[in-house]
Amino acid sequence: MHEQIWSYIDGLLPQKHAVVQINALYHMMRDYPRRGGKMLRGSLALLTAQAYGSTLDRALPLAAALELFQNWVLIHDDIADNSEERRGLPALHQLHGVPLALNAGDALHVYMWQAVFDCPVDVRAEFLHMIHRTAEGQHIDLSWVAEQTWDISVNRYLEMVQLKTAYYTIIGPLQMGMKTAGHQAHPLLTEAGLCLGSAFQIRDDVLNLTAEFDAYGKEIGGDLWEGKRTLITTDFLTQASDDQRAFFLKAMNRPRSDKRAEDMEILHTWLLESGSTHRAMEVAQTEAERGLACLSEVFADAPHRHPVERILSVVRNLVTRSF
């Protein structure tokens, strides 16, 4: 399935150009897609379409569009967070500078829409809705950093991740997969997706502090360096001592380039010792159980059970993984 999605993307993106600079742009556009990744969102869309009787050819433009969306968003996200790495290699802006990387993300964005326009009309509208919600969630996340906001309630955090993560990871791929097959979404799908998206993001936040690099595949503790607001930091700040809170805020409100490794190590240790990661994982588990129960009901009427079992397995692994 991954090979088929990549083959579609490979055929869609331009290959070579006689102008050296444009040829370099084409190479940059292919960089992140070539690095691989789980192709989670495209695979979920394909499997959902197949569960309701769609052919592979009809669903491939949607799967490719979702993966192109993921890749250009990652380019821009890495710039916004000043990330060092992506999928085990230097981030695109670290290799080529911010202006060129930003333009490559923009160009990839355009080809995403080319794939979207090969989808059914009602799928295009749903794709647009998904992007609106994702951008809103990203704006909340970035605003907290810009405004140096740390007093964030659990409900505000969940609202942010549900917008930023749930719509393009779960709700969008499943809804659009159904519509590609001519099937309308189940009323419980949004609730399932919000719960599962929350569980996925909270677990990812925990793994960013607790996982082994070889298994996790991303910078351990990178969220601290990037100043990410998480359920873990929210919990920690509610029970930290005055001295710990003052140290935390001073260290975390510095831009990444000014942060000190020894400060990040101290904060990393405090977060692990505080029990905040365990409490966050309990919330993730509750959200995962509710979401999986709803998702089973959503797919109860799907005529093709093999794709459904694969969907449930993929999502279950996603929200309960340990790496």
C-alpha positions as CSV (number, residue, x, y, z in Angstrom):
1,M,0.0,0.0,0.0
2,H,2.9,2.4,0.8
3,E,4.5,1.6,-2.5
4,Q,1.3,2.4,-4.4
5,I,0.9,5.8,-2.6
6,W,4.5,6.7,-3.2
7,S,4.2,5.6,-6.9
8,Y,1.3,8.0,-7.3
9,I,3.2,10.9,-5.6
10,D,6.3,10.1,-7.7
11,G,4.3,10.4,-10.8
12,L,2.7,13.6,-9.7
13,L,5.8,15.6,-8.7
14,P,8.0,17.0,-11.4
15,Q,11.2,15.1,-12.1
16,K,13.8,17.3,-13.7
17,H,14.2,20.8,-15.1
18,A,16.9,22.3,-17.4
19,V,17.2,25.4,-15.1
20,V,19.6,24.4,-12.3
21,Q,17.7,26.3,-9.6
22,I,14.3,24.8,-10.5
23,N,15.8,21.4,-10.7
24,A,17.1,22.0,-7.1
25,L,13.5,22.9,-6.1
26,Y,12.2,19.7,-7.5
27,H,14.8,17.8,-5.5
28,M,13.8,19.6,-2.3
29,M,10.1,18.9,-2.9
30,R,10.9,15.2,-3.0
31,D,13.2,15.2,0.0
32,Y,10.7,14.6,2.9
33,P,8.4,12.2,0.9
34,R,11.5,10.1,0.0
35,R,12.6,9.9,3.7
36,G,9.6,7.6,4.2
37,G,7.5,7.7,7.3
38,K,4.4,5.6,8.3
39,M,2.1,7.0,5.6
40,L,-0.5,6.6,8.3
41,R,-3.1,9.0,7.0
42,G,-3.0,7.9,3.4
43,S,-3.2,4.3,4.4
44,L,-6.2,4.9,6.6
45,A,-8.0,6.7,3.8
46,L,-7.3,3.9,1.4
47,L,-8.4,1.2,3.8
48,T,-11.6,3.1,4.7
49,A,-12.5,3.5,1.0
50,Q,-11.9,-0.2,0.4
51,A,-14.0,-1.1,3.4
52,Y,-16.9,0.5,1.7
53,G,-16.2,-0.9,-1.8
54,S,-14.1,1.7,-3.5
55,T,-11.4,0.7,-6.0
56,L,-7.8,1.5,-5.3
57,D,-7.4,3.7,-8.3
58,R,-10.4,5.9,-7.2
59,A,-8.9,6.3,-3.7
60,L,-5.2,6.9,-4.5
61,P,-5.5,10.6,-5.2
62,L,-6.9,11.1,-1.8
63,A,-4.2,9.1,-0.1
64,A,-1.5,10.9,-2.0
65,A,-3.0,14.3,-1.2
66,L,-3.0,13.4,2.5
67,E,0.6,12.4,2.4
68,L,1.6,15.6,0.5
69,F,-0.3,17.6,3.1
70,Q,1.7,15.9,5.9
71,N,5.0,16.6,4.2
72,W,4.6,20.2,3.4
73,V,3.2,20.9,6.8
74,L,6.2,19.2,8.3
75,I,8.5,21.4,6.3
76,H,6.7,24.5,7.7
77,D,6.4,23.0,11.2
78,D,10.1,22.4,11.3
79,I,10.8,26.0,10.4
80,A,8.3,27.3,13.0
81,D,9.8,25.1,15.7
82,N,13.4,25.5,14.4
83,S,13.7,21.8,14.6
84,E,17.0,20.1,14.1
85,E,16.0,16.9,12.4
86,R,13.2,15.1,10.6
87,R,13.1,11.4,10.1
88,G,16.7,10.9,11.1
89,L,18.2,13.6,8.8
90,P,18.7,17.3,9.1
91,A,15.5,19.3,8.7
92,L,15.1,20.9,5.3
93,H,15.7,24.4,6.5
94,Q,18.8,23.3,8.2
95,L,20.1,21.9,4.9
96,H,19.0,24.8,2.6
97,G,18.0,27.8,4.8
98,V,14.6,29.0,5.7
99,P,13.6,30.9,2.5
100,L,14.3,28.0,0.2
101,A,12.7,25.4,2.5
102,L,9.6,27.6,2.9
103,N,9.3,27.9,-0.8
104,A,9.7,24.1,-1.3
105,G,6.9,23.6,1.2
106,D,4.7,26.1,-0.7
107,A,5.4,24.3,-3.9
108,L,4.6,20.9,-2.4
109,H,1.3,22.5,-1.1
110,V,0.4,23.3,-4.7
111,Y,0.9,19.7,-5.8
112,M,-1.2,18.5,-2.9
113,W,-4.1,20.5,-4.4
114,Q,-3.5,19.0,-7.8
115,A,-4.1,15.6,-6.2
116,V,-7.1,16.9,-4.3
117,F,-8.7,18.0,-7.6
118,D,-8.6,14.4,-8.7
119,C,-10.9,13.5,-5.8
120,P,-14.7,13.6,-5.8
121,V,-16.2,17.0,-5.3
122,D,-17.5,16.3,-1.8
123,V,-14.1,15.0,-0.8
124,R,-12.5,18.3,-1.8
125,A,-14.8,20.2,0.5
126,E,-14.0,17.9,3.4
127,F,-10.3,18.3,2.7
128,L,-10.6,22.0,2.9
129,H,-12.5,21.7,6.2
130,M,-9.7,19.5,7.5
131,I,-7.0,22.0,6.6
132,H,-9.0,24.9,8.3
133,R,-9.2,23.0,11.6
134,T,-5.5,22.0,11.5
135,A,-4.4,25.6,10.9
136,E,-6.5,26.8,13.8
137,G,-5.0,24.2,16.1
138,Q,-1.5,25.1,14.9
139,H,-2.2,28.8,15.5
140,I,-3.2,28.2,19.1
141,D,0.0,26.1,19.7
142,L,2.2,28.8,18.1
143,S,0.4,31.6,19.9
144,W,1.1,30.0,23.3
145,V,4.8,30.0,22.4
146,A,4.8,33.6,21.1
147,E,2.9,34.9,24.1
148,Q,4.9,32.8,26.6
149,T,1.7,31.3,27.9
150,W,2.1,28.3,30.2
151,D,-1.0,28.3,32.4
152,I,-3.0,26.1,30.2
153,S,-5.9,23.9,31.4
154,V,-6.4,20.3,30.4
155,N,-9.5,21.3,28.4
156,R,-7.6,24.0,26.5
157,Y,-4.8,21.6,25.7
158,L,-7.3,19.0,24.4
159,E,-9.0,21.6,22.3
160,M,-5.7,22.5,20.7
161,V,-4.6,18.9,19.9
162,Q,-8.0,17.9,18.7
163,L,-7.9,20.7,16.1
164,K,-4.2,20.4,15.3
165,T,-3.9,16.6,15.3
166,A,-7.3,14.8,15.3
167,Y,-8.8,16.2,12.1
168,Y,-5.9,15.4,9.8
169,T,-4.8,12.2,11.5
170,I,-8.1,10.4,12.1
171,I,-11.3,12.3,11.2
172,G,-10.3,13.6,7.8
173,P,-8.8,10.4,6.4
174,L,-11.7,8.3,7.6
175,Q,-14.5,10.7,6.5
176,M,-12.9,11.3,3.1
177,G,-12.2,7.6,2.6
178,M,-15.9,6.9,3.2
179,K,-17.0,9.7,0.8
180,T,-14.7,8.4,-1.9
181,A,-16.7,5.2,-1.7
182,G,-20.0,7.1,-1.8
183,H,-20.7,6.4,1.9
184,Q,-21.7,9.1,4.4
185,A,-19.8,9.3,7.7
186,H,-21.3,7.8,10.8
187,P,-22.5,10.3,13.5
188,L,-19.9,8.9,16.0
189,L,-16.9,9.3,13.7
190,T,-16.1,12.9,14.9
191,E,-16.2,11.8,18.5
192,A,-14.1,8.8,17.8
193,G,-11.5,10.9,16.0
194,L,-11.4,13.6,18.6
195,C,-10.7,11.0,21.3
196,L,-8.2,9.0,19.2
197,G,-6.4,12.2,18.1
198,S,-6.0,13.3,21.7
199,A,-4.7,9.9,22.7
200,F,-2.2,9.8,19.9
201,Q,-0.8,13.3,20.6
202,I,-0.6,12.8,24.4
203,R,1.2,9.5,24.0
204,D,3.5,11.1,21.5
205,D,4.3,13.9,24.0
206,V,5.1,11.3,26.6
207,L,7.3,9.2,24.3
208,N,9.2,12.4,23.4
209,L,10.5,12.3,27.0
210,T,10.6,8.6,27.7
211,A,11.3,6.6,24.5
212,E,14.6,5.3,23.1
213,F,15.8,7.2,20.1
214,D,16.3,4.2,17.9
215,A,12.7,3.1,18.3
216,Y,11.1,6.6,18.5
217,G,13.0,7.9,15.5
218,K,12.8,11.6,16.6
219,E,14.9,13.8,18.9
220,I,14.3,12.7,22.6
221,G,13.4,15.8,24.6
222,G,12.9,17.8,21.4
223,D,9.6,19.2,22.7
224,L,11.5,20.9,25.6
225,W,14.0,22.5,23.2
226,E,11.1,23.7,21.0
227,G,9.1,25.0,24.0
228,K,6.1,22.8,23.4
229,R,3.1,23.1,25.7
230,T,1.9,19.6,26.6
231,L,-0.3,17.9,29.1
232,I,2.9,16.9,30.9
233,T,4.1,20.5,31.4
234,T,0.7,21.6,32.4
235,D,0.5,18.9,35.1
236,F,4.0,19.6,36.3
237,L,3.5,23.3,36.7
238,T,0.4,22.8,38.8
239,Q,2.4,20.9,41.5
240,A,6.0,22.4,41.1
241,S,7.6,24.3,43.9
242,D,8.0,28.1,43.4
243,D,11.7,27.6,42.7
244,Q,11.1,24.9,40.2
245,R,8.4,26.9,38.5
246,A,10.6,30.0,38.2
247,F,13.5,27.9,36.9
248,F,11.2,26.2,34.4
249,L,9.7,29.4,33.0
250,K,13.1,31.2,32.7
251,A,14.6,28.2,30.8
252,M,11.6,27.4,28.6
253,N,10.9,31.0,27.6
254,R,14.3,31.3,25.9
255,P,14.4,30.7,22.1
256,R,15.8,27.3,21.2
257,S,19.2,28.9,20.2
258,D,19.6,30.3,23.7
259,K,18.5,27.3,25.6
260,R,21.2,25.5,27.6
261,A,21.7,21.7,27.5
262,E,22.2,21.5,31.2
263,D,18.9,23.3,31.9
264,M,17.0,21.0,29.5
265,E,18.5,18.0,31.3
266,I,17.3,19.3,34.7
267,L,13.8,19.9,33.4
268,H,13.7,16.5,31.6
269,T,14.6,14.8,34.9
270,W,12.0,16.9,36.9
271,L,9.2,16.0,34.4
272,L,10.0,12.3,34.7
273,E,10.3,12.3,38.5
274,S,7.1,14.3,39.0
275,G,4.8,11.6,37.8
276,S,3.4,14.0,35.2
277,T,4.1,11.5,32.3
278,H,2.2,8.8,34.1
279,R,-0.8,11.0,34.7
280,A,-0.8,12.1,31.1
281,M,-0.6,8.5,30.0
282,E,-3.7,7.8,32.1
283,V,-5.6,10.5,30.2
284,A,-4.4,9.1,26.9
285,Q,-5.6,5.6,27.9
286,T,-9.0,6.9,28.8
287,E,-9.3,8.8,25.5
288,A,-8.0,5.7,23.5
289,E,-10.5,3.4,25.1
290,R,-13.5,5.7,24.3
291,G,-12.3,6.4,20.8
292,L,-11.7,2.7,19.9
293,A,-15.2,1.8,21.2
294,C,-16.7,4.5,19.1
295,L,-14.6,3.5,16.1
296,S,-15.8,-0.1,16.2
297,E,-19.4,1.1,16.1
298,V,-18.6,3.5,13.2
299,F,-17.4,0.6,11.0
300,A,-20.1,-1.9,12.1
301,D,-21.9,-1.5,8.8
302,A,-18.9,-1.7,6.5
303,P,-19.4,-4.5,4.0
304,H,-15.7,-5.5,3.6
305,R,-14.4,-6.7,7.0
306,H,-10.7,-7.3,6.2
307,P,-9.9,-3.6,5.6
308,V,-11.9,-2.8,8.7
309,E,-9.8,-5.1,10.8
310,R,-6.7,-3.5,9.5
311,I,-8.0,0.0,10.3
312,L,-8.8,-1.0,13.8
313,S,-5.5,-2.7,14.3
314,V,-3.6,0.3,12.9
315,V,-5.4,2.8,15.0
316,R,-5.2,0.6,18.1
317,N,-1.4,0.4,17.7
318,L,-1.2,4.1,17.1
319,V,-2.9,5.1,20.4
320,T,-1.3,2.4,22.5
321,R,2.2,2.3,21.1
322,S,5.3,2.4,23.3
323,F,7.7,3.9,20.7
